[in-house]
Each structure stands twice: as structure tokens, then as C-alpha cells.
Amino acid sequence: LWLLNEVRKANIDVVKAVVRSEMEINPQLSKFRIKFDNPMAYTTLANSITLTPGTVTLNVTEDGLFEVHALNDGFAAGLLEGGMQEKIAELFGEPFIYEVIEEGEEQ
């Protein structure tokens, strides 16, 4: 239910960004790392991000580095807050070990 609500809110935000006369589109690549023991947790998180309008998971590495395309600053900021990551960790009983990778930081 939480994910459905997030998808609903993101749909509204995408529509607003696209239909305004001054489009609020600022595509960007966001990166974060999260540590899960269960591979299904990675899959669920990647799919949840992609299901949420305005964000698409581009890549997930074996060490938990996620690369995500965001439509604008708001979608990137929302993603990097870690709320979805924390929900997935709780769902799979995983510890919440999460870090945002800043641009230019070593991977």
C-alpha cells in the first residue's frame, strides 16, 4: 500500500512537471549504495524505483551501488532521502546500511 501511494503521488508530480508552461525538468543521475544479504531485496528496490514515475533504475552492481535517472531535482531528492530503501530493508528484515554517493566520489 505504501508503494501504491508513492506511485500515485509521483504520477501527479510528473504530470505537473510536464504540463507547466515552464517545464521543471532537470534530468540527473543519482547514486547510492545499500547493503542487503538477500538478492530479492535488491530486485524489489530496483523495481520499486522504476515503478515510481520520474525515476528509473539504470544499474545495480553486486556491491549494492544503484544508479538511478531522475526527471528533476525533486525526484532525485526524494529518492536520496532513503525512505524507499528503508521500507525495503524492513520488508526483508535487513539492516539499514545506506549511503548517498556524491558526484565525483570514488565508487
Secondary structure by P-SEA (a helix, b strand, c coil): caaaaaaaaaaaaaaaacccccccbbbbbbbbbbbbccaaaaaaaaaaaaaccccccccccccbbbbbbbccaaaaaaaacaaaaaaaaaaaccccbbbbbcccccc
